[in-house]
């Protein structure tokens, strides 16, 4: 590879860097959006003007320094401009997850003292109008997409276009206003409040500064060589720290182009059209992509299946070594080149990853087979580690040092200490300023010498790579003092394509037991190939053959645990397959799809009791919320499978 063109480090506030980009890169594309099948583009100069007009419009409506503004919707240029516009006035944007239900939004809107909200469409407007009587400070709701809102007469509603037009007039009448407001902003001002997922308690507002994001973006650029010729597809929630870093702050600092997909349903199509150079996705997205590939190959002709199987064998043997710059013999390299022509290249192109220089994953453990697959076909997939409170900036894997069981080495400027019970303590350029209106939580999160308590347990290996075991508070022990690390076990189960979610129990017990959610697409495809009929999720999940299939996965996990002396005693003894998928709308998962283990153990206490009292089945009826807002109930008698004498039989296709 040639020398990487790394931009000079940037300074200032995020909107001031946007204005600098308009001067330095004026006609270069800053952001695109796909609408009605057509990509629309804005240059840096055009984006800066849009931000100025929106800022002036908001000022006309009363948004002033120190106030907070909510942003809700899918990734859209206007919503990214809302961040910069509010920050230009010294106000603070507070993004909310667009799929949150109204009651969840109510908590954040009140906790953050929200007076203004900029939202995408009618769906978000309806949620805010529903809770408006209980949100006393919310006075203005700006909507970007007017479809369906023609006959709404609420005085709080403002059309984005009208607001921008108002701002243009303000800018024309007071040409120095925007610059004077921007000049009053300082790097150590709070630039955004990002709310935590609330896995175990109410979400907390994490106050992060301009300096934190700019310093972290500069560090990332130096580490992985981002530059203004790059492209990124922005499809992950705008309320998540990773999107705010990659799609907003880092795009400003490095100057690369942000692409907003038409909808969540078109992400894969849009990914192939754009061919981004930088990409981030949680392990579940990479897993879903591989599952789709596997399903398509199972339905392909014999010649294609033979080519895929043959050259994937070559890729598994030589691909990771080639990716890491290790020595591979001439015959191996020639075989890999052939595989690249017939299989890997077309596959990367089909996935929209042919131009990717760096792909990241984080937030959960990624399975070794999954990790190896992507790296073996030439995608530079690397793991990273961080939290909202550190701007997702703690560790990354350097090029040539990819390790499946680590999250990499400390990033430039990061200091890490391992405290009692293995808890990871971090100092980072991206460290939070405080929790919003929560001095007690701020004090609890930081040590006396300024380290952030991550709550994760881990250790450094001999190569200086950090390895994560589990959440420190979740690490417990069985009654025989065997270490019980539930997340570690759950991740091992989720490495199998047939398992979507898992929840393990065992702290203070004699053995480990588990709940399992099947991956409907993968298990459904397996059932069809094996002539197994079913009427839906509940029916499929209860099939004896599916229990056999999942049992093989559990047995394989137990076999792996047996090789680890300290974990051998935590083999899973009994499991059941839940009759419904765990869902954030039912409070079983956070919006970032983290398992709320305590809530689940309480909600499904009758099932937990049945796992441990020797029952071979258990009846349960569960209340659920449907997407259209209705409530209902799902009932089933769930089988419970013993694993005492099970072995890791792979005859049914478990890999």
N, C-alpha and C positions, 0 to 999 in steps of 0.2 A: 504493500500500500504506500502511496505517496504521502508527503507531509500534510498534516491536517491544518486547514486554515482556521485558526481559533481567534474569534473576535477579541478585541481589548476589553478588559473588565469595565463594566458600566457602574455609574454612581447616580444617586438622586432618588426621587420617588418614581413609582411606576408610571403615572401619567406624564411626568416630565420626560421620561425616556421615550414614551410614545411620541411626544412632540419632537424630540430629537430625531427619532426615526423618520418622521415626516420630512424633516430637513435633509437628512442624510440619504434616505432610501425612498424618496417621495413617490416615484412611479412604480416601485416594486409592489407586488401583490402582498398585502398583509393578511387578508382573510377572505375565505370563500364560503358560500352557502348554496346548497342544492335546493331548489324550489321548483316544483312541477317538472322535475326531470332535467332541469337546466342549472348549470353552475353559474352563480353570479359572484363577481369579484369586486373587492374594494382595495385600492392602493393604500399605502401608509398615509399619504396626504389626505385622501378621502376619509379614511378612518379617523384621523385626527380632527377633521372638520365635524364629522358626525358626533364625536365626543364633545367638542366645544359647544355645538348647538344643543345637545342634550343637557349638558351641564348648565348652560344659560337658562334653558327651559325649566329645569328643576329649581334653579335659584329663583326664578319668577314665581314659582308655586310655593316657595318658602323653605326649601331645603338649605340648611346652613351648616356651618362647621360644627362638628361634634354630634350631629344627628345620625341616626342609623336608617338604612334603606334596604328593604328585602328584595332579593332577586330570585324569581322562581320560573323554571321552565327547562326545556331541553336546550342543548348547545346551539345558540343563535348569536350572530354578530351583534345584534342590538343589545342582547343581554351582556355580552362581554364589554360592549361600549358603556353599559350602565355602571360596571365596576369602575372604569377609568373616569367617567363623568362625575360620579359621586365622590371619588377620591380627590378629583381636581378641586372640589369645593371644601375639602377637609371633612366631608361626611364619610361614614363607614358602611360599605356594602356588607350584607349578611345573606349569603345564598342559602336557600332551603332545598331539600330534595324534592324534585318535581312529582315523585310518586307518593309523597307523604299524604296521609289522609288529613282532613280538615282539623281534627282534634290535635294531631301532632304539630301542625303548623301553628295552632293557637298558642301552644306552650312557648315556642320560639319567638313568635311575634310579640308576646307580652314580656317575656324575659328580656328580649333585646330592645324593648321600648321603640318598636317600629312605628314610624309615622308615614313613611312612603313605601310603596311596593311597586316594582316593575315586573310584570308577569308576561308569559308567552301568549296565552290564548284564553278562550272561554272556560276551559276546564279549570284553570287556576283561578280565574275570576270568580267562578261559582263557589269554589272552596272558600275564598276570602270573604265573599258576601255572606256565606253561611255562618261564619264565626265573627263577622264584623261587630255584632252587638256585644260580643265578649272581649273585643280588642279595642279598648277605649282610646288608645293613642293613634290608631291607624286612620288616617284622614284622606290619603290619596292612593288610588290604585291605577297604575298606568299599564295599559294592555298593548301588546305589539301586533297581534293578529286580530282584526276586527270581526272575523267571520263568526256569525251567531250572536253578535252583541248589538245588532242594529237597534233593537227595541228595548235595550236596557236603559233605564232612566236614572240610575243611582247617581247622586251628585258627586260621589267619590271617584267615579270612573273618568279616566282621561285617555284619549287615543294617543299612542306614541307619536304618530305623525303630527298631530296638532301640537303636542308638546315640543317637538323638534322645530316646528314652524315658529312657535312662540320664542324659542331659543335663538333662532336665526335673527328674528327682529331685535331681540335684546342685544345680540352680538353686533348687529349693525348700529344700534343706537349707542352702545357702550363698548367700543372696540377693544378697550384695555381691561375690561372686567375679568375675562377668563384668565388672562396672564397674571393679573394682580392676585386673583384667588390661588392660582397654581403656585405662585412664588411664595405664598405663606405656608405651604405644605413642607413638612420636614421628613427626612428619612426615618426618624424614630417615631413618627406618628403611627397609630394603628391604621393599617391599610385594609384589613378585612377581619371579620369575626366568623370563624368556622365552627359550627356546633359538632361536638363529638356524637358518636352513634348511640350513646346511652345503653351500652350492653348490660350494665348492672344497676344503673341509676338514671336520674334525669339527665338529659344532654347538658353539657357545659359549653359556654361560648369561649372559644380559644381566640384571644386577641393577638394578632400577628402584625408585625410592622412592615413598612416598605423595605427597610434595610434587611430584614430577615429574608424576604423573597429575592431581593436583588443579589445579596451575598450568596445565597444558595444557588441561584441561577448561574452566577459567575463560576461557582465551584463545579457545578455540573458540566458547564461548557468546557472548562479546562480538563475535566476527567474524561469526557466522552466525545469531545470535539464537535459540539453543536455549532452550526453557522447559519448564515442567512439564506443559504441555498436549500435548506431543509424543508420538509413538509410533515405535518402531523394531522391525523384525523381525530377530531375532538368529539367523542361520543359518550364518555363516562360522565357521571353526574357533576354538575358545576359546583355543587355544595361540598364535593370531596376535595381534600387538599391536593391530591395528585393532579386532578384536572386544573385546579387553580394555579399550580406550579407550572405544569407542562404547557397548557393551552393558553394561559394568560401571561404570567410573569416571565417564563422562559422564552416565550415567543417574542415578547417585548425586548428582553435583554439580548437575545441572540439574533432576532430579526427574521426568524423563519415564518413560513406561511401556515396559518391555521385553517382547517377545512371542517365545516359543520355539515354532517349528513342530513339528508332530507327528513328522515325519521328513524326511530329505533329499528323499524322493520327493514330498512334499506341499508343498514350499516355495512353488511358484507359486500353488497353491490358497489356502494360508494367507496369502500376500501380498495376494491379492485380497480376502480376508475382513477383514484388519486395515486395509488402506489406510494404510500408515505415512506419517508426515510427514517422516521422515529415513531415508535409505537409502544404503547403501554396497555396491558390488560391484566386483570387478576387471573390466577390459574384456572378458574372456572371457564373463562372465555376460551383460553387455549385448549382446555379439555373438550369443550363443546365443538370447536373446530375440528379437532382430531376425531371425535366421535362421528361427525358428519363425513369426514374422509373415509373412516373405517366402514361406515354403512354403505357408502357409494362403492367402495372396492368390493364389498361382499356381494353387491348386486351387479358387478361388472362381468364382462366376458372372461373366459379362461386365459386368453393371451394377455389381457391387461392385468389380470390377477397374478399371472406368472411373472410378468415384468416388474410389477410392484413388489412382490415378495422377494424376487431375486435381488433387485437393486436396493431395496431397503436393508437387506442383509449386508450389502456392501457399505451402505451409509452408516449402519450401526457400528460396523467394524472400523471404518476409516474416517467418517465424517467429523466426529468430535475432535479427533487428533488434528485434522486439517484445519478446523475452525480455531483451535488453540495454537496453531503454528508448530506443531510437533512433526517429527520426521515420519514420513510414510513412504514405503517403497514404490518404485516406478509402476509395477503392475497394479498395486492398490490405487495409485493416483489415476492411472488410465481407466480402471474400472469405475472409479468415482466420477470421472469426466463423462463417461458413457451414461452413467446413472443420472448425472445432472442434465444431460441432453434429453433423455427419454422419460425421466420420472421427476427428479427434484425440481428442475427449472419450471416445468409445466405446473407442478404442484404448488410451488411458491407463487407463481403467477395467478393460479386459481384462488389462492388464499389472499391475494392482494399484497404479498410480502416480498415481491421480487426486488424492490429497491431498498429494503430496510437495511440500515447500517447498524442500528441498535434497537433491540426489543427488550422491554422490561416486564417483569412480573413481580408481584409482591402482595402483601396483605394476608397471605395464607401460604402454607407449604405447597410446593408443586411436586407431583409424583416423578420419580426417577425416569420411568419410561416416557412420560410426557416431555420432560425436560430434554432427554436424550434425543427424542424424535425430532424436535425443532432444530436443535443444534446439528444433528446429523444431516439434515437436508439443506444446511447452509444459512440458517437464520441465527443471527448472533443474539440469542435469548439469554438474558442475565437476570439474576435476582437482586432486588434492593430491599432495604429495610429502613423504616422510619415511622413516625407518628404525625398526627395533625400538629401536635405541640412542638415538633421539630421540623416542620415543613417537609416531612417525608425525607429528611436528609440526615442519615446516620451512616449507613453502610451500602456499598455497591460492590459488585464483582468486577475487578479489572479485566480488560481484554486479555485472553490467554490464561486466565486463572478461574475459569468457571468450575464450581464444585456444587454438586447437587445438594449436599447436606450443609451448606453454609449460605449466609446472606452477604458474604463479601468482607471487605476490609473497611475500616473507618474512612470516611470521606475527608478531603482537605478541611482543616479547621475543626474537626470533630474530636472530642476526647471521650473515652469510654472507661468506666470502672465497673467491676463486678462486685456487688455488695453481698450481704447476707442472703442465704437461700438462692444464690445465683442471680439475684435481680440485676438487670442491666441499668446502669446510670449513665446519662449522656449530657455532655455539653456540646451544643451545636450552634453555628451561625444563625440557624433558623429557629432558635429557641423562642417559645412564646413569651410575650410581655406579661400576660396575666390571664386569668379566667375572668370573663365579664361579670362584674358585680359579685364576685365570689372570692374574697380575699382568703377565706379559710381553705378552699380547694387549692388556690395558688400556693399557699404555704405548705400544704400537704404534698403537693406535686414536686416541689423543689427542695433539695437538701440545703443545709446551712452554707455550703460552699458552692451553691449555684448549679448543681447537677439535676437534671430532670429524671424523676423516677418513672421508667417506662412501664413497669409492672410485668415485664417479660423476664423470664429466666433463661440464661444461656452461659456460654463459655467460649474462650478463644482456643482454636486448635493450634498445632505446632507451626502452621504457616501464617498465623496472625489473622485467620478468618473467624468471624463470629458465627457461632451456631446457636440457634434458638431451640429451646426445649418446649416451653409452654408458657402460659401466663403464670407468674410467680404465685399468685394467690390460688390458682387452680391446681398447682402441684400438691398432691396429697399422698396418702399411703393406705395400702390395704391393711387389714388387721394383723398380717404377718410382717408388717413394715416394708413390704415391697413398694417401690416408688410407683405412684399412680399419676401419670401425666395425660389427662383426658384428650387435650387437643392433639398431642402427638399420636395417640391411638386413632382419633377421628380422622386425622389427615391421612394416615396409612390406609384406612378403609376407603376414603374418598379418592385415593390414587386409582382405584378400579373404575372403569368407565360405566359399570352397572350401578354404582352407588353415588347418589347425588349429595346426600347429607348423612351425618351420623352423630349420635350423641352418646357418650360413654359415661357410665357410673361405676363407682368403686371406692371412693374415699370413705374410710371407716367401715368398709365391707370386707367379707371374706374372699370375694372374687369380683371380676369385672364383667359387667353386662352392657348391652348396647341396644339403642334404637337405630334403625336404618331407614332411609328414604331411597327408593330405587330411582335411577335415572330413566324416565319414561321412554325417551326415544331409543336409547340403547337396549333396554330390556324388551321394549316392544318389538324392535327389529329382530332381536334374538328369538323371541317367542314366535314370530312369523316364520322365521327360517326353520324353526323346529316344529312347525305345525301345531302350535299351542294357541288356541283361540281364547279371546278375552273380551269383555265388554267395556272396560275402562280401568282407571288407575286402581280403584279398590279391589276389583276382581283380579287384576294381574298381580298386585302386591300379595294377595293371599294364596296364590297358586303354590302347590307343593313343589313343583318344578322350579319356580322362582326362588323358593326357600333353599332348594338344593344349590342353585346357582350362587346365591349370596353366601351360603354356607361355605362354598369353596373359596370365596374371597376372604371370609373371616379366618378360615383355616390357614390360608397363605399368610395372612398377617400374623397369626399365632406362630407359624413356623419361623417367620423372620424374628419375632420377639424372642424365641427360644435361643437365638444366636447371641443375644445381648444379656449378659449375666445379670445386670442390675434390673432388667425389665422382663426377664423370663417369667416371673411370677404374675405379671399383669396380662396374661393371655385372656382373651374374651371367652367366657364360659357359656353364656347364653345370649341370645339376641332375638329380637322380633322386628318385623317390617311394619312400619306405621301405615295406617290406612289413608293418610293424607300427606301431602307435601308440606313441610314446614314453611311458614309464610310470614313475611314481615307484617302484612295486614292483620295477622292473628297474633302479633306481638311475639312470635316464636323466634324470629330473626331480626337483627337490626337492619336498617336500610342499606348497610354495606354488607349484608348477608353473613353477619357473624351470629353464631348460635347463642341464644340467651339461655344458657344451660340451667340456671337456677329457676327461671320462669317455667321452662319445659318440665323440669323434675317435679315442680309443684302442680302444674296443669295436668300432667299425665301421671300423677302419683299412683293411681291404681295400677298402671302398667309397670311402673318401677317396682311396686310391691309384688306383683305377679312374677316378675323376673327373679326375685329373690326368695319367694316362698315355695318354689318348686312347681308352680302351676304349669300346665302344658298349653293353656290358652287363657284369654281374658277378653271379656266384652267391654266395649267402650263406646260412648256417644260423645261427639265433640262438636261444639259450636264453631262455625266458620263465618267469615265475611266474604261475600262475593265481590267481583270487580265493579258491579253496578250499584254497590252500596247495600244490597239486601243481606240479611243474615239467614243462616240455616244450620242444619245439623247433619253430620255424617256419622254413621254407626257401623260397627263391624265387630266380629269376634276374631281376635288376632291370635295366630299360632305363636308359640314360643319354641325356639329350637335350641337344643343342648349341643354344645361343641366338645364335650369331654373326650369323645373318642374319634373326633373328626380328623381327617388328614387333608393335606393340600392337594386334592385331586383336581387336575386341570382338564379333565376329559371333555367338559362342556364348553370349553373355549375361554376360560379365565386365564388372562395373561399376567 
